Amino acid sequence: METAKVETPKVGSAKFEAVRYVLRSNIRQYAMLIALIVIMAFFQIATNGILLMPMNVTNLVLQNSYVLILAIGMTLCILTGGHIDLSVGSVCAFIAAIMGHLAINLKMDIGLALIISLMIGVIIGIWQGFWIAYVKIPPFIGTLAGMLLFRGLTTTMLKGLTLSPFPESFQKISSGFLPDFFTGLGSGLNVTPLVISVVFSAILVIMQIKKRRDKVKNEAEITPVSVFVIQLLLIVIAINLFAYWLAAYKGIPIILIILGVLIFGYHFFTTKTVPGRYIYALGGNEKAARLSGIDTKKVFFFVYMNMTVLAAVAGIAFASRTNSAFPTLGSNFEMDAIASCFIGGASATGGIGTVIGTIIGALVMGVLNNGMSIMGVGSDWQMTIKGFVLLMAVAFDVISKSKAK
């Protein structure tokens, strides 16, 4: 008489399956993160260590701040169904021209000029959102009209000339740094970024442990402890290494604080709030979202108004960085923002994508630009390479979806 063999589950295989599940469910984000690390390593070697010099790391933040700001807003547009906003570059130029007229020509107080410029950005957003959400003009056509309209108004306002220089207080938005609050330590470093990174790392670790405990309590699926620890350790190392680079140069740029607030705010909005989930629902299936009681018109209106406001912020940041407002400002800004979203994991059909993924995508574009510039690669080849990277990112999205069916 044969006895039946009872196979006991192997702990090692269970852990392996859990790791595979995590990687498979977050494949776009992990793939782009790995790609970013590989690209950084390549250019670090190819530029003889120049890429990750403290001064160049800070310049990467300053040079790409406007792309990061635009990409955050563009993510929400793409989430609604793969739609894009073609007008953001022209809106950046128009707001920069207004800021230049108020601050340079009229000698207006910088604070008041900023408020007026941002309010005009809100008005433009209401204008664009109205046509797209309530008149039902397709976003591509509506924002294409906006691109032509505001580029024409910018050229008219500036009369084909460049406005410069801005007051020094305005330039500090994109070139200023926080003072070191620990100057008495005499370490040769700007200690403030190091202190902030340590405090932030501690808070992050506590929050992640609490989040994991809540999942265990609710019997939700979690990653193995070893994977969780490695993930957390790598994040903490990356945060503190970045803080060291900032500390070794001039400290924390003011624009980085603005970016940090925007990234955290929009990440929280899209993942933890009901209106944020409405955007994902709209992108997943507009008809189903409407039948479930979501006011899709309001969602579209908010998304495109929000995009224009962020374009105004990006225009101000770029004008502050270049210390000028000129007719061609913002050319191809929309392309950089769109590419950042798709490279960072946003789906071309909508409903899939994250703010954090978009930031990774924007950093990929920024490192490519900076690394190739250091190596002396011409602008023609830079465009060619960036176009190829974008094509591969979207192809990866399409292929991975077809395999999942």
Phi, psi and omega in degrees: 000124182273140177263138181289138178271127179259117181276125178269138181295138179274131182297319181299317181292326178297319179294319180298319179295322179296318178296317178300321180296316180298314181294320182292321182283344180234033190299320182295313182296315181293320180298316181289327177294316177296319178299319179299316180296317180296316180297317179297318180296318180299310182289332175297320178285315184293332180261012180058040175087003183288324186306314186259022170292143183310317181296319182288326176298316177296319178297326176301318178295313183294319184288330186254009183300318182293324178294317179299317180296312180296321183295326178299312179292322181295330178302315180296321178298314182293325179298333183285357178143028180079012180282155179229164178244111182275353188268354191297322179297318179292323178295320176304313181295318182295316180293321177297321178295318177297315179299319179294319179296317182289315187278326185263308183285315183266356179056034182286152175304136186299318180300315180293319179297322178296316180298314180298316181298317180292323178294323176295324174300319177296317180297317177298321178296320177297318178301308182293317181298323180298310183295322183283315187278319189255330176270348176070027173288131180305138183306322181300314182288316182299317181280334173296319176298318178297322179300314180290318183299307186282336173291320177296317179296324178296313180298321178295315182294319182274349181056034178076005184252171178255133176263125181190154357267160173279158174302152184300324180297328178286323180297334183292344178302318182248000179228358180272163181227150174294143175291155177279117182277002181231044185295338184285354184282337174062036183270350185085355178247158170279104192286336184307312178301324181293317179296314180298318181295321179294315179296315180297318180298318180297316179297317180298315180298315180298316181295319181292322177295317179297318179297320179293319178297321178296322178294319178296318180297322181271006179059035176275160182288132181230163177279159176301154182302318182299317179294317179301315181295317180296315178302311183295320180296317179296320179296315181297318178298316181298317180298313184286330175292317177298319178297323178296317178301317178296318182295328182283349178251258183241000180105210186269118176293145179299322181295332178293325177295316177300315179298317180300318179296316180295315181296312180296316183297314182284329174296316178295317182299315185283338185253338188239359183241156179295313178302325178296320178291331176300322181297317178296319180297320179298318179289329179291315179194104185298317181295315179296322178296319180293320180291335180276002175103002179281131177280091186296331178296317179295323179295311178301316181300313181297315185299315183280331172293316179300319180300319182290323177297317178293328175296323176296317178297317179296321178297319177295317180297319182289320178297322177295321181292314183273351180059036181196162171232127185218158188301327184266006178302137177091000179298127179069009176300321182297327180292318178297319181293316180297315180299320180300319181296312183289321177295326181279003173113359177292143181273141180293345179259358178091167175082350181228131180148156179223157177295318180297318177300319179297320178299318177298317178299318179294323178292323175301312179297318181296316179294320176301312179301310184293315182296316180292326178294318179298322181282353179082021178288135182293158182297330179295315179288329176299314179297320180298313182293317179295322177296321178294318178298317178298315180300316180294323180295315180291321178298321177299320179296314182294315182294317180295326178289321181293327178288330181286341182283000000 
